[in-house]
């Protein structure tokens, strides 16, 4: 009888060849690792807290629920942010598939389905592999566990490949460059501080409190103050008022509004308070400043 069945082979988009390490660690808030480079991939996920990550020329904050990859031979390191002790999951592996190029230079925000799949992957992987020295995972020495569940090694490989396919469909992606450190007014600040400064500048015509800033960036008020001190020591509200006065000077030069209107536009409590703040920053009242530019 003639065989009329068509036999269709499967695509092999990702092929994980070897695993080097798989571990979950709770680091201290001031953890610091000098960094390394190696000829295999590293996948880093922040389960809790956040860490400052360096990848070649990019230094950025990796937040809770986010994942990044380090490509082969990319220098990288991790350190705590001195505010929250982070929990971190890391897998290093060999994969020469061309599709891995998609993960270069990206930060992924995992959805609930991806988090569940990642949890299953780690559960399976840790059932068949263990670190030789669990207190020093960065030594990158892994060994098989005796009497591991049947097929757990292959299951780990398959789950990792499935996870990579799933993540390749994820549209909630940032680039590492979007999170890198910035030099602002001659001060080298991390992305977290730039995020605070951007929020204040975008709301110069509003009325922002430290509580509002903390809510926006997802941190406590004390952490926000601590972060801002990396940029300036004179406090968030004073800096915010300085932005308002700078904007007020521009509005006065444009000569379209009177002082009361400018005070209202910039959300000062009263024209008198506006005048007091203006003089504190410029050594002139708004009216004196207006006369000086004429």
C-alpha positions in Angstrom: 0.0 0.0 0.0 1.3 3.4 -1.0 2.3 5.7 1.9 0.5 9.0 1.3 1.4 10.6 4.6 3.3 13.9 4.6 6.0 14.2 7.2 6.6 17.8 8.3 9.6 18.5 10.4 9.5 20.9 13.4 11.1 24.3 13.4 14.1 24.6 15.7 14.2 28.3 16.5 16.0 28.0 19.9 18.3 25.1 20.7 19.8 25.2 24.2 23.0 23.1 24.0 24.3 23.3 27.6 23.5 24.9 31.0 26.2 26.5 33.1 24.3 27.8 36.1 20.7 28.1 37.4 20.1 29.6 40.8 17.8 31.9 42.9 19.5 34.2 45.4 18.5 36.7 48.0 21.1 39.5 47.9 21.8 42.2 50.5 20.8 45.7 49.6 24.5 46.7 49.4 25.6 43.7 47.3 28.3 44.4 44.8 29.9 42.3 42.2 32.9 43.6 40.2 31.7 42.0 37.0 32.7 39.5 34.4 32.5 38.4 30.8 32.0 34.9 29.4 31.3 33.2 26.1 27.7 32.1 26.9 24.3 33.8 27.6 23.1 35.0 30.9 19.5 35.6 31.8 18.7 37.8 34.8 15.3 38.2 36.4 14.5 40.5 39.4 11.8 38.9 41.5 11.8 41.5 44.3 13.5 44.9 44.7 15.8 46.2 42.1 19.5 46.1 41.1 21.9 48.4 39.3 23.1 46.5 36.2 26.0 47.3 33.9 26.2 45.9 30.4 29.2 47.1 28.5 28.7 50.9 28.3 25.1 50.9 29.6 24.5 51.2 33.3 20.8 50.9 34.2 18.3 49.9 36.9 16.6 46.5 36.6 13.3 46.6 38.5 11.0 44.1 40.1 9.3 41.9 37.5 11.9 42.7 34.8 14.4 40.6 33.0 17.5 41.2 30.9 20.0 39.2 28.9 23.8 39.5 28.6 25.1 38.2 25.3 28.3 36.2 25.1 31.5 38.3 25.9 29.5 41.3 27.1 31.0 42.7 30.3 28.4 42.9 33.0 27.9 43.3 36.7 25.2 43.7 39.4 25.0 45.7 42.5 22.3 46.6 45.1 20.8 50.1 45.2 21.3 50.4 49.0 17.6 50.7 49.6 15.9 47.3 49.1 17.4 43.8 49.4 16.7 42.2 46.0 15.8 38.6 45.1 17.3 37.5 41.8 17.0 34.5 39.4 19.8 33.7 37.0 20.3 31.1 34.3 23.4 30.9 32.2 23.5 28.7 29.1 25.0 28.0 25.7 22.8 28.7 22.7 24.1 29.5 19.2 20.7 30.0 17.6 20.4 33.1 15.5 17.1 34.0 17.1 19.0 34.9 20.4 20.1 38.1 18.7 16.6 39.5 19.5 17.4 39.6 23.3 20.5 41.8 22.9 20.3 45.1 24.7 16.7 44.7 25.9 14.8 44.8 29.2 11.5 42.8 29.4 8.6 43.4 31.7 7.2 39.9 32.4 3.4 39.3 32.4 1.7 36.8 34.7 1.9 34.0 32.2 5.6 34.5 31.7 6.2 34.7 35.4 4.4 31.4 35.9 6.4 29.7 33.1 9.6 31.1 34.6 8.7 29.7 38.0 8.0 26.3 36.5 11.4 26.4 34.6 13.3 27.2 37.8 11.4 24.5 39.8 12.3 21.9 37.2 15.8 23.1 36.8 16.5 23.1 40.5 15.2 19.6 40.9 18.0 18.2 38.8 20.9 20.7 39.0 22.6 22.2 42.0 25.5 24.5 42.6 28.7 23.0 43.9 29.0 26.0 46.3 25.5 27.5 47.0 27.0 30.4 48.9 29.1 31.5 45.9 26.9 31.0 42.7 29.2 33.2 40.7 31.8 30.4 40.6 29.5 28.9 37.9 30.0 25.3 38.9 26.9 23.1 38.5 26.4 19.4 39.1 23.5 17.0 38.5 21.4 15.9 41.5 21.3 12.1 42.0 17.8 10.6 41.7 16.4 13.7 40.1 12.9 13.4 38.7 12.6 11.4 35.5 13.3 13.5 32.4 13.9 16.7 34.5 17.1 17.7 32.6 15.3 17.5 29.2 12.3 19.2 30.7 14.5 22.1 31.9 15.9 22.5 28.4 12.5 22.4 26.8 11.0 24.8 29.2 13.8 27.3 28.7 13.3 27.1 24.9 9.6 27.5 25.3 10.2 30.5 27.6 12.5 32.1 25.0 9.8 31.7 22.3 7.2 33.2 24.6 9.4 36.1 25.5 10.1 36.8 21.9 6.4 37.6 21.5 6.5 40.1 24.4 5.9 43.6 23.3 6.6 45.3 26.7 10.2 45.9 26.0 12.7 48.6 26.8 16.3 49.0 25.6 19.1 49.2 28.0 20.1 52.6 26.6 16.7 53.9 27.8 17.6 53.0 31.3 21.3 54.0 31.4 22.9 56.6 33.7 22.7 60.2 32.7 24.9 63.2 33.2 22.7 66.1 34.3 24.2 69.5 35.1 27.6 67.7 35.3 26.3 65.1 37.8 26.3 61.4 36.8 23.0 60.1 38.0 21.2 56.7 37.6 17.9 56.4 35.7 15.9 56.5 38.9 17.1 60.1 39.6 16.5 61.1 36.0 12.9 59.7 36.3 12.4 62.0 39.4 13.8 65.1 37.6 11.8 64.4 34.5 8.6 64.2 36.5 9.3 67.5 38.3 10.1 69.3 35.0 7.0 67.9 33.3 4.9 69.2 36.1 6.4 72.7 36.5 2.9 74.1 35.9 1.4 71.8 38.5 1.7 71.3 42.3 3.8 68.3 43.1 4.6 67.0 46.6 7.2 64.4 47.6 4.3 62.0 48.0 3.4 62.5 44.4 6.9 61.9 43.3 7.2 58.7 45.3 3.9 57.4 43.9 5.0 58.2 40.3 8.3 56.3 40.6 7.0 53.5 42.8 9.2 54.1 45.9 8.8 55.3 49.4 9.2 59.0 50.2 12.4 58.4 52.2 13.9 56.4 49.2 13.0 59.3 46.8 14.8 61.8 49.1 17.8 59.5 49.3 17.9 59.1 45.5 17.5 62.9 44.9 20.5 63.5 47.2 22.7 61.8 44.6 21.9 64.8 42.4 21.5 67.7 44.9 21.7 68.1 48.6 19.2 71.0 49.0 16.0 69.0 48.7 13.4 68.1 46.1 10.9 70.9 46.9 13.6 73.6 46.7 14.7 72.2 43.4 11.1 72.1 42.2 10.6 75.7 43.2 13.7 76.7 41.3 12.2 75.2 38.2 9.1 77.2 38.7 11.1 80.5 39.2 13.1 79.7 36.1 9.8 79.3 34.2 8.4 82.5 35.8 11.4 84.5 34.6 10.7 83.2 31.0 7.0 84.2 31.3 8.0 87.7 32.6 10.3 88.2 29.7 7.6 87.2 27.3 5.4 90.0 28.8 2.0 88.3 28.1 0.8 87.9 31.7 0.8 89.9 34.9 2.4 88.7 38.1 -0.9 87.4 39.6 -1.6 85.3 36.4 2.0 83.9 36.4 1.6 83.0 40.1 -1.7 81.2 39.4 -0.3 79.4 36.3 2.6 78.1 38.3 0.4 77.1 41.2 2.0 79.2 43.9 -0.2 79.5 47.0 -0.5 83.2 46.6 1.1 86.1 44.7 2.8 87.1 48.0 4.4 83.6 48.3 5.4 83.7 44.6 7.1 87.0 45.2 8.9 85.7 48.3 10.2 82.6 46.4 11.2 84.7 43.5 13.3 86.9 45.6 14.9 84.0 47.5 16.2 82.6 44.2 17.0 85.8 42.3 17.5 88.5 45.0 14.8 90.6 43.2 11.1 90.7 43.4 9.2 89.8 40.1 8.5 93.5 39.5 12.2 94.4 40.0 13.2 91.6 37.6 10.8 92.9 35.0 12.2 96.4 35.3 15.7 95.1 35.0 15.1 93.4 31.7 13.6 96.5 30.2 
